[in-house]
Amino acid sequence: MAYPDELLVDDERVVLHKHPHPKMLVVPVLVFLVTVGLAVYLAALARNLSWATIAWIVLAVVAVAVVVRFTLVPLVRWRTTHFVVTTRRVLVREGVVSRQGIDIPIGRINSVQFRHTIVERLLGCGTLVIESASDEPLEFEDVPGVEKVHSMLYNQMSELDERRAGRPARAGYGDDEDRDDRWESRR
């Protein structure tokens, strides 16, 4: 699902749009499986009781409440959390009913760092740390492909610096011979 174009300003395009890494859904899925399994087991035990219908209704209500709170809510939270990099800014939006977000202009980013544990390296995610001009560093956890995102943000910062300096962006450079010619002309 692409980030809505109506939320972008003129001459801005989405470079990257990601949701948090799906690892944050492991516990909700386990809760779902355990809840359904336990509810079915308890319903089977209660089938021979004289009040089995009432027990089944109570089990169903409790199971639905647990699944909604511990599976559905985290799933919706995951789905409605957006990490977006555009040609002008980094946007983070989260929430369903009550939304919150932050925008960091690319030109105000001082440094971009990442870190990940061995487990996160195996899963292909990590924490992205963005230090902007005036605020404390912002940490975004569970970013999928954090090393690629880090590299892409660094390239966006470099391209912005080159545009400000009046030089063409590196992405527009031609083949290696053209680069060698430009290097020779700068010496």
N, C-alpha and C positions, 0 to 999 in steps of 0.2 A: 504494500500500500504506500503510495508516494505521499510525501508531505504536501499539504494543500498549497497550490501556487498563490492563492489569494492572500496568504499570510506573508508572502515575500514582497520586498520592495522592488522598484524598477531595477533592471539589469542585475538581479540577484538570481542565482540558480542553485539548486540543491546538488551538492557534491557527494554527500553521504547521508543516509537515513537509516538508523538502527534502533532496535529495541534492546533492552538488557539481554545478557546471555541467558539462554533457556535453563541454565543450571539452577536459577532461582525458582524453577517450577518443580524440582525434584521432590522436595518435602511436600508440597501440595498434592502431587500425584500419589505419593506414598500414603498420605492421610486419606485420600479418596479410596485407594485400594483397601486399606485396613478398615476403614469405616464401612464400606460396602460388604467386605468379607465378614466382619463382626456382626453387622446387622442381619445378614443372611443366616449366619450360624445361630444367632439368638432367636431369629424368627423360626428356624427349624426346631429348636428346643421347645419353643412355646406353642407349637402346632397342636399338641395333644391336650393343652390346658383348656379349661372351660371358658376362660376369658382370653383366648388366643387373639380374637379380633382386636380387642383393646390393646393388647401387647404389641401387635403388629402396627397399629396406628401410632402408638407411642414410639416404637422403634423407628418407624418411618420419619416421624417428625424430628426426632433427635438426630437421625442420620442425615436428613436434609439440612438441618441447621448446621451441623458440623461440616458438611461438604460445602455449603454456601460460604461459611465463615473462613474455613481453612483451605479451600481449593478454589472456589469461584472468585472470591475477592482477590487473592494473589494473582490469579490468571488475568483478571480484568486490569489490575494494577500494572502487570507486565505489559499487556497489550496497549495500554494508554500511556506508557512512558516512551518518549521519543528523544533520541539523541541525534541531532541534525547538524551537519556542517554545510554551510553554504559558501558562496564566493565572498561573502562579506562578514559572516558571523558564525558563532557556535550557539545553537539553541538547545535547551533542554526543557521539555514540557512533560508534566506528569499530573495525573488525577483524572477523575471522571466527573463527579459532581462539583467538587471544589478543585479547580485547576491552579497549578502554580508553575512558574517557569523562570528561566534566566536566559538572557542574551548576552553574549560576550563578543564585541566587535573584534574581528581578526587583528585589526591594527592596534588593539590595546593588549594583546597577549604578549607577555614578556618571555615566558618559557612554557614548554610542554614536556611533561615527563610521564613515564608509565612505570608500573611495577606489577609483578604477578608472582604468586607462589608457584611451587612446582605443580600443584594440582591445577591451578589456573592455566599454567603453560600447557599442560596436557589437554585441557578443555578448550584452549584457544581464547581466553579472555583475560581481563585484568582490570586494574584501576588506572584511570587517566587523571593526571594532575595538571591543571591549567592555572598558571600564575598570571594574573592580569595586572595592569598598571597600578591600581589603587587598592585592591582587595587582597585578603588572605587567599592562598591557593585554594582552588575549588577541586574537590575530588569526586570523580564519577566512577562508581564501582560497577563491576560486571559488564564492562564494555567488550563486546565480541571483537576479536581481531585487533586488540589494543595496540599492538606494534604497528600495524598498517594504518590505523587511525592516527597514531602519533606521527608517523612519517608523513601522512597526507596533510595534517595540520601544519607541520613544519614547512612543507612545500607551499601551502596556501600563504603562510606568513612570508616566505621568501618571494613568492610572486607578487604579493602586495608591496613589499619593499622595492622590488624591481619596477613595478608600475609607478610608484611614487618617485623613483629616481629617473623615470623617463626611458628606461630600457625595456625592450620587449621581454615578455615572460618566457621562461625556459621552455615551457610546453610548446611554444611556437617555433622553436629552433628547428632547423632542417637536419640534414645528415651530419655525420662526423666531420666531413671536409669543411662544411660551413662553420662548424664550431671551431675548428682549427684555424680557419681564416679570421674569425673574430678574435681569437686568442692572439694571433699574430698582430692584428691591427691595434690591440690594446697595449702591446709592449712598447 
